[in-house]
Amino acid sequence: MKAQITFIDFVLKEWLVIASGAGFALTTFYTKHFPVYSVNEIEVLFILFVLFVVVNGLQKSGLILRAAQSIEKGRAIPLKLVMATFFLSMLVTNDIALIVIVPLTLSLNINRKDILVILEALAANSGSALTPTGNPQNLYIYWFYGVPPDTFIKTIAPFSLLFLGLLIVSSILVRIRNDLHEDQVQKINKKAYIYGVLLIVVLLTVFRIFPVSTGVVVILFALVFDRKAFHIDYALLFSFLFFFGIADNLKTILSSEISHLEHIFLFSTLASQIMSNVPATLLFAKFTSNWQALLWGSNAGGFGSLFGSLANLIAYKLYVTHECSNNVAIFTAKFLVVGYMALFISIGLYFLLYRTSDLL
């Protein structure tokens, strides 16, 4: 009985890597060729790996918990966390913002962490949409179509600003209970400061100020001084690996059948639900010159399913694999319900704006 319960718990927590692995195998069998991984995809996996190691090192050093205790002493905790995610995602991408903020949230001595993580995922997707460097699909559209920065921001601003308002209201309405004890003081290990420097190094690598290979210093430091930092969520990394392969296989399947797309917004939005918004952007950019619709579609498509964006997968996995998570099924249901509400709001806003502009 204990073995059965353990196996069921494993499936519930690791269904993502199981499902993605099965999808990888099935689509590879159907296309009869092994998917091709681009250099950029390999770099993304490597950067995610070293980021996970750095953040895990920061957690074990006590720095994240000390930061959490500082936040707990103030007011409007949900608002501060969600807004930090929203604006941070504009600068360091939605994925990295969640890798930093979600572990911080899970270290807090408060309830309603599930709702906060869901709101943070929404904040990361909507905040990152506003800038060309906020997420990978934005950067691709920005360079591929040669869009001026001001035009780019003006086009997607209604999307980000609407969700900024909704997130502020939602965060204020979240009522939490703070269980902090005054006598708890987290000590910080000296390694925390080194990991802080390494985090900055990795972020500079993301901005391509440093070459991707610079991330090796993180691996070397952990190997020599802190091997426990390698105890990260490898299932999530394998999920990404399988997911990139599925996306390449789907591009092979669809590219021979899709032509003359007239409703690029809906196609890219719906395709993102299956293959994620980044590969959906790469696929549909081949068939349209309407970058505005593609920009809206790919960012709106980040909401909804867990596969809508890599940011969703990161937030979801960080929560369900944390020791504070209790009911994975309920959290999954909440995540999907809120995500699809955001998706339908995005679709409604797009058609409201562009139908109105067509009538004028």
N, C-alpha and C positions, 0 to 999 in steps of 0.2 A: 504493500500500500504506500509506504514512504517513497519507494522508487517511482511509483506511478505519479504521485503528487509532485515529486521533483521534476519528472519529465514534463508534466503538464505546465508547471511553472516556467520551465525552460522554453517551451513552445510559446507561451503567452508573452514572455519577455523578449524572445529572440525570433518572433515570427517574421520580422522584417528581413533578416538575413536569410531565413529559410525561403520565404516567398521570392525574394530577389534572386536567390540562387536557382530556384526552380524556373523562374522566368528567363534567366540567363540561359539555362540548359535548353529550354523549349524553343526560344527564338533562335539560338545557335543551331539547333537541329533543323529548324524550319528553313533557315537561310542557307544551310549547308556550308557555312564558312565561319571561322572564328572571328569575333569582332576585332576591329583595329582600334587600338588605344592611341590617342594623339599625345604629343609631348605635353600639351597643356593639361590634359587629364592626369597624366602621371605626376606632373608638378603639383596639381591640386591635391592629390592623394598624399604626396610627400609633405606638403605644407600643413595639411590637416593633421598628419601624424605628429609632426614636431610641435604643433600647437597643442594637441592633446597632452603630449608629454610635459610641456611647459606649464599648462594650466593644472595638471595633476600634481606637478612639483610644487606649485604655488599653494594648492589645497593642503598638501601634506606638511608644508612649511608653516601653516597657520596664518598666512597673510590674508587669504580670502575670508577666513572665519573672523579675523580681526576687523577687516573691512565690513563684514556683515554685522558685527556687533556695533560698529559706529553708525551704520544705517539704522539699526534697530532703536537707537536712542533718540532718533528724530521723529518727525511726524510725516504723514503722507507717504509712507513707505511704498505702497503700490504705484503711486504716481511717479515717484523718483526712479524706481526701477524700470518702469515702462518707458518713461521719457528718455532715460539714459540709453536704453536699447534703441529707441527710434533715432536719436541724433547720432549715436555712436555708429550705427549701421551706415550712415551717409559717408562716414570717413574710412571705416575699416572693413566694410562689406557686412552684409547681413549674417553670414556664417560665423565670422569671427566675433561679432558683437554678441551672438548667442553663446558661443563657446566661453566667453568671459562672464556674461551676466547671469546665465542660467545656473552655473555652479555657485555663484554668489547668492542667488535667490534660495537655492536648496540648502545653503548653510545657515539661513536665518531661522531663528526660533519662533516661527509664526505658523499659523494655519493658512489655508487657502493657497498653498503653493501651486497646486494644479492650475488654478485660474490664472495666477500670475505668469506661469510659464506659457500658457496659451496666449495671453495678451502680449507677452514679450515676443512670441513668434510672429504675431500679427504686426507688432511694431517694427520688427526687423525687416519684414517683407515690404511694408508700406514706406518706412523711412528710407530704406536703401533705393527705392524706386526713383527718388527725387534727383539723384546725382548720377553722372555717367560712370563713376567709379564705385557706386554703391553695391552693385552686384555684377556677376559675369555677363548676363544677357544685356544689361545696359551698356557695358563697355564695348561689347561686340557691335551693337546697333550704332553706337556713337562713332566708332571707327569705320565700320563697314559702309555706312551711308554718308559719312563726313558731315554730321550734324553740328551746327554751331552750338556752343554750350548754353547760351541764353535761350535759344529756340528749344533745345532739348528740355530744359528745366520748365519752361512755360508750358510745354505740351503735356507733361505728366504732373504738373503742380496740383491741379484739381484732385487728382487721385490721392496723392500723399497728404494734402491738407485736409481733405474730408476725413481720412482715417486718423489723422492727428487729433482732430476734434472729437471723433468717436472714442478714441483711446483715452483721451483726457477725462471725458465724462465717465467711461467705464472704470477707469482706475480710481476715480474719486468715489464711485459707488461701491467698490470692493471694500468690505469691512473685514478687517483681520484682527486676530487676537495675538498679542505679543507676549510670549512666554519667557522673555529674557530675565535672568536672575542677576541682580546687581553684583554678586560676588564672583561671577564668572569673568575671568580675564584671560584671553587667549595669548599664550606666549608665541613669539615669532622666531623661527629658526633662522640662523644666519644665511642659509641657502635661499631664503625668500628674496633677498636683494639681488642675488645672482640670477634667479629665475625672472625677476622683474626686468633686469637688463636683457636677458635672453628673449623675453616677450617683445620688447621693443625691437630687437634684432629681427625677429620673425615678422613683425608688422612692417618693418622697412623692406623686408624681402617681398611681402605682399604688394607693396607699392613699387616694386622693381627698382628700388634704390640700391639694394644689395642683390646679388645673384641668388637664385633659388638654392644653389649648393651651400650657401652660408648656413642653412638650417642644420648642416652636419655638426656644427658646434654644440647644438642642443643634445644631439645623440651622444657625442663624445663626453660631454659633462655628465649626463645621466649614467653613462656606462661606468665612468670612473668614480663618481661621488654619490650617485643616488639611483640605483637600479630599480628601486620600487616605483620610480616615476614611470616606468614602462608598463605598469599595470593599468592599462587604459582599455577603452572599449574597442577591441579589435573587430568585433562583430559589425560595428558601425562602419569601419573602414572597408570591410569586405562587402558590406551592403552597397557602398559607393562604387566599389570595383565592379560588382555585378550590375549595378544600375547603369554605369557608363556603357557597359557591354550591351545591355538591353537597348539603350538609346541608339547605339550604332546599328544594331540589328533592325530596329524599327525604321531607321532612316533608309536602310537597304530595302525593306519591304515596301515602304510608302513612296519612295522617290520615283519608282517606276509607274505609279498609278495616279499621283496628284499633279494636276496642271490647271492653270488659269484660275487660281483661287480668287473669289470675289469677296468673301467674308473672312478676311485674314484675322480679324480680331477674334471671332468666335472659334475659328479653327485652331489658332495658336493657344487660346485660353483652354479649350477642351483637350487639346493634345498634351498640354502641360500636366493635366491631371494624371496622365499615364506615364509620360516619358520625362517629366520635369521641365521647367520653363527654359533652362539653358539649352538643352539639345533641341527643344521645340523651336527656339529662336534660330538656331543654326540651320534647322531644316527649312522653315518657312521663309527665311531671308532669301532663299534661292528662287522663290516664286512670286515675290512682290517688291514693288518700289515704295509701297505705302509704309514707311517706317513708323509713322505715328500709330497706326492700328496695331502694328507688331509690338511696339513698345508697350502700349496699353494691354494688349492681349497677354504678353509674356509675364508682365507684372501682376495682372489680375489672376493669371493662372497659377501664381505662387500660392494663392489661397486655395482652400478646398481640401483636396486629398493630401495624405502624408507625402505623396510623391510630387506634389505641386512644385516644391523647391527643396533643395538640399538643406535649407535653413529649417524647414519643417521637420525633416528627419533628425537633424541635430538636436533640436529642442525636445522632440519626442523621446529619443533614445536617452538623452541625458536625464530626463525625468524618470522613465520607467526602470532604468537600471540603477537609480539611486536608492539608498537604503530607506529613505523616507516615503517612497511610493508604496501604496497599499493595494489599491484596486486598479489594475491596468486596464481592464475592460471599460470601466466607467470613465477613466481619463481619456481613453481612445475615443469613446463616444462624444465626450465634451469637446475634444480637440476637433473632431470632424464636424460637429454641429456648428460650432463657432466659425470654423474655417469656411464652410459652405455658405453661411450667412454673409461673411465678408465677400465671398466670390460673387454671390447674387447682387450684393450692393454695388460691387465694382462693375458688373455687367450693366446694371440699371443706370449707373452714373455715366458710363460710356455712351450708351444709346441716347440718354437724355441730352447730353452735351452735343453730340454729333448730329442727332436728328434735328435738334434746335438750330444748329448752325446751317444745316441743309435747307431749312425752311426760310431762313433769313435772306 
